[in-house]
Amino acid sequence: MIAPRPDVAFDGPKDTGTLTLEVYPSLRSPYTAISFDRAVKLARDTGVNLSVRPVLPMVMRGVPATREKGMYIFMDTAREAREAGVPYGNFYDPIGDPVRRCYSLYPWAVEQGRSTELLSSFLSHAFARGVNTNNDRGLRKVVEAAGLSWDEAQTHLGNPGWEDMPEQNRLAMYEAGLWGVPSFRLLDENGEQLLALWGQDRLWLFAREIQRQLDKR
């Protein structure tokens, strides 16, 4: 490797919840799939608040993407996953209904305190375990692995009312000057932006900025 990537590991004194790490994931993003759990771990290890703000996949918002671009992303993600030492590659593309069905469960998962676990489980099953999330059998695996009840989930599955959430998150992401997923923002205790970057390979910069903010105290 020409330029080894700095480690994301953090072992200094923890924040007391004054900083917030915003994460903008998409359930159809390979780059999100290999970085979501690492972003969650970074927030946990550093003690900062975690704010997860899901968005719809670009192609589901009408943004065109060539087949060549899609193939490059999947292949590049495989290389990045190997470098990061995270599972990836046995995937079943969740575009369309799988994403909508999972997002329809998201408000309920938030109420249950398992929303982060739901997204993590979906990404893992779709991009590392090769599970077809387009049917009830696959989605049940996602839900139960997230520590949620499948029987209860079925009463919320497909319900409307979630659609504004990913759109509001997309607008917030764009307003911050970020254009794709996964994107991240670090905010201070007043909600002021300290750092905003796109890309799963930028997490180390957030670890460094969190450390810098804590060192100032």
C-alpha positions in Angstrom: 0.0 0.0 0.0 1.4 3.4 -1.0 -0.2 5.3 1.9 -1.3 3.2 4.8 -4.6 4.5 6.3 -4.4 5.6 9.9 -6.2 3.5 12.5 -9.7 4.4 13.7 -9.0 2.9 17.1 -9.6 5.3 20.0 -8.3 4.6 23.5 -8.2 8.0 25.1 -10.5 9.6 27.8 -14.1 9.5 26.6 -16.4 12.4 25.8 -19.3 12.9 28.2 -21.9 13.3 25.5 -21.1 16.9 24.5 -20.2 15.9 20.9 -22.4 14.2 18.4 -21.5 12.0 15.5 -24.1 12.1 12.7 -24.1 9.1 10.3 -25.9 9.2 7.0 -26.3 5.6 5.8 -28.2 4.0 2.9 -29.4 0.4 3.0 -28.3 -0.2 -0.6 -24.8 1.2 -0.2 -21.9 -1.2 -0.2 -19.7 1.4 1.3 -22.2 1.9 4.1 -22.3 -1.8 4.6 -18.6 -2.0 5.5 -18.5 1.1 7.6 -21.8 1.4 9.5 -20.8 -0.9 12.4 -17.4 0.8 12.6 -19.0 4.2 12.9 -21.3 2.9 15.6 -18.2 1.5 17.4 -16.4 4.8 17.1 -19.2 6.7 18.8 -19.4 4.1 21.5 -15.6 4.0 22.1 -15.3 7.8 22.3 -18.5 8.4 24.3 -20.0 10.9 21.8 -23.7 10.9 21.0 -24.7 8.9 17.9 -27.3 10.2 15.5 -28.2 7.9 12.7 -30.0 9.6 9.8 -30.9 7.1 7.0 -31.4 8.2 3.4 -32.9 6.5 0.3 -30.4 5.0 -2.1 -29.5 7.3 -5.0 -31.0 5.2 -7.7 -34.3 5.1 -5.8 -34.3 8.9 -5.9 -33.9 8.9 -9.7 -30.1 9.5 -9.8 -28.8 7.6 -12.8 -25.9 5.2 -12.4 -24.3 3.2 -15.2 -23.7 -0.5 -14.9 -19.9 0.1 -15.1 -20.1 2.5 -12.1 -22.1 -0.1 -10.2 -19.6 -2.8 -10.9 -16.7 -0.6 -9.9 -18.4 0.3 -6.5 -19.0 -3.4 -5.7 -15.4 -4.3 -6.6 -13.9 -1.4 -4.9 -15.9 -2.1 -1.7 -14.5 -5.6 -1.7 -11.0 -4.2 -1.7 -11.8 -1.7 1.1 -13.5 -4.5 3.1 -10.4 -6.6 2.9 -8.3 -3.7 4.1 -10.6 -3.0 7.0 -11.0 -6.7 7.9 -14.8 -6.7 7.8 -17.1 -9.3 6.2 -18.5 -8.4 2.7 -19.1 -10.0 -0.7 -21.8 -12.6 -0.3 -24.5 -10.1 -1.2 -28.1 -10.0 -2.5 -28.9 -6.6 -3.9 -31.7 -5.1 -1.7 -32.7 -2.3 -4.1 -36.4 -1.3 -4.1 -38.9 -3.0 -1.9 -36.4 -4.5 0.6 -35.3 -1.0 1.5 -38.8 0.4 1.6 -40.0 -2.5 3.8 -37.1 -2.1 6.2 -37.6 1.6 6.5 -41.3 1.1 7.2 -40.1 -0.7 10.3 -37.6 1.9 11.3 -40.0 4.2 13.3 -41.1 1.2 15.3 -37.5 0.1 15.8 -36.7 3.6 17.1 -39.5 3.2 19.7 -38.0 -0.2 20.7 -34.5 1.3 21.1 -33.3 -1.1 18.4 -33.1 1.2 15.3 -29.3 1.0 14.9 -29.4 -2.7 15.4 -32.1 -3.0 12.6 -30.0 -1.1 10.1 -26.8 -3.0 11.1 -28.6 -6.4 10.7 -30.1 -5.4 7.3 -26.7 -4.4 5.9 -25.0 -7.5 7.2 -27.6 -9.9 5.9 -27.8 -8.1 2.5 -24.1 -7.6 1.9 -22.2 -10.2 3.9 -24.6 -13.1 4.4 -26.3 -13.3 1.0 -29.8 -13.2 2.4 -32.7 -12.2 0.0 -34.3 -9.4 2.0 -37.1 -9.1 -0.6 -39.2 -11.8 1.0 -40.6 -12.3 4.5 -38.3 -15.2 5.2 -35.2 -13.0 4.7 -36.6 -9.9 6.4 -37.6 -12.1 9.4 -33.9 -13.0 9.8 -33.0 -9.3 9.7 -35.6 -8.4 12.3 -34.9 -11.2 14.7 -31.1 -10.8 14.5 -31.7 -7.1 15.5 -33.4 -8.3 18.7 -36.9 -7.5 17.6 -40.1 -9.5 17.5 -41.1 -10.7 14.0 -44.7 -11.1 15.1 -44.9 -7.5 16.2 -42.9 -6.3 13.2 -45.6 -7.7 10.8 -48.1 -5.2 12.3 -45.8 -2.3 11.2 -44.4 -3.8 7.9 -45.4 -1.7 4.9 -47.1 1.0 6.9 -46.8 4.5 5.5 -45.5 7.5 7.4 -41.8 6.9 7.2 -41.2 8.5 3.8 -40.5 12.0 5.1 -37.7 10.8 7.3 -35.1 9.8 4.7 -35.9 12.9 2.6 -35.4 15.2 5.5 -32.1 13.5 6.2 -31.0 13.8 2.6 -31.8 17.6 2.6 -29.8 18.0 5.8 -26.9 16.0 4.3 -26.9 18.2 1.2 -27.2 21.4 3.2 -24.0 20.3 5.0 -22.2 20.1 1.6 -22.3 16.3 1.5 -23.6 14.5 -1.5 -23.3 10.8 -1.0 -23.3 7.9 1.5 -22.0 7.2 3.9 -21.5 10.7 5.1 -20.6 11.8 8.6 -20.8 15.0 10.6 -19.3 15.9 14.0 -21.2 18.5 15.9 -20.3 20.3 19.1 -22.6 20.7 22.1 -24.4 23.6 20.4 -25.0 21.7 17.2 -22.3 23.6 15.4 -20.5 21.6 12.7 -16.9 20.7 13.5 -16.3 18.3 10.6 -18.3 17.0 7.7 -17.0 14.4 5.2 -18.1 11.8 2.8 -16.6 8.3 2.6 -16.1 5.3 4.7 -12.4 5.7 4.5 -12.6 9.1 6.4 -13.6 7.7 9.7 -10.1 8.0 11.1 -10.3 11.7 10.6 -13.3 11.8 12.9 -11.5 9.8 15.5 -8.6 12.3 15.2 -11.0 15.4 15.5 -12.8 13.9 18.5 -9.4 13.4 20.2 -8.4 17.0 19.3 -11.6 18.4 20.8 -11.1 16.4 24.0 -7.5 17.5 24.2 -8.6 21.2 24.2 -10.5 20.7 27.5 
